[in-house]
Amino acid sequence: MSYNNLLTERDNFVLKITINRPNQLNALNRETIQELHHALDTANKDEAIGAIILTGSGDKSFVAGADIKEFAHFSIEEGESLSANGQEILFDFLEFLSKPVIAAINGFALGGGLELAMASHIRIASDNAKLGLPEVSLGVIPGYGGTQRLTQLVGSGKAFEMITTAGMISAEEAHSWGLVNHVVTQEELLPLAEKIAGKIIKNSPNAISAAIRAINANHVEGVDGFEIEIEEFGKCFGTPEFIEGTNAFIEKRKPAFRKG
């Protein structure tokens, strides 16, 4: 499928999705959110894809936020619906995807852009990246999971500071806070994302999906993450990939989890 606001490129078992609205600094509008949902859903159902890289076009912006023009005149009810639908269609959907998503943050990741990166499983940033949740400067708060995921990642103290000041932090500061995994030059950003993806696809797809479910269970209300880990651990024993992985270890060879 062709998209109006996305570029997709597949290399072996890795899919790269590029948000392509450079004139709007890749801001998220409703059409882009729907297209991202479709691209991620399609990739998730494709057994030949083992990892996804998510980035923005150009070198200025990953995603500079939501498209404010679309909701500037919304009512209370419309605002609630915007938040709920966006979380369901994209941000929660992304977080609970069964395949790892690496956010390659090139430039600005603000508002919905940072929320998109935080919903991804791994985050790396270029050294010119600026990250922030500036919503309170517009008279609103983060509505795509930002108040929750930022607190989970950096703790409530830093989350309060970032959100209430509406300030931006540098890539290095984000790294020191644990908000991003790595900081590299602009030129090294996608090669590093590809390197990480290359390591991921060598491992058991089933086990990776199980690990994502177990890790995410840690912050689902009313769910005991330890119990989910036990359940997912046990399920792995019933898969051909477990047999292949353990036999490969015993036979001192590399496991062959994927074909092609």
Secondary structure, 3 states (H helix, E strand, C coil): CCCCCEEEEEECCEEEEEECCHHHCCCECHHHHHHHHHHHHHHHHCCCCCEEEEEECCCCEEECCECHHHCCCCCHHHHHHHHHHHHHHHHHHHHCCCCCEEEEECCEEECHHHHHHHHCCEEEEECCCEEECCHHHHCCCCCCCHHHHHHHHHCHHHHHHHHHHCCEEEHHHHHHHCCCCEEECHHHHHHHHHHHHHHHCCCCHHHHHHHHHHHHHCCCCCCCHHHHHHHHHHHHCCCHHHHHHHHHHHCCCCCCCCCC
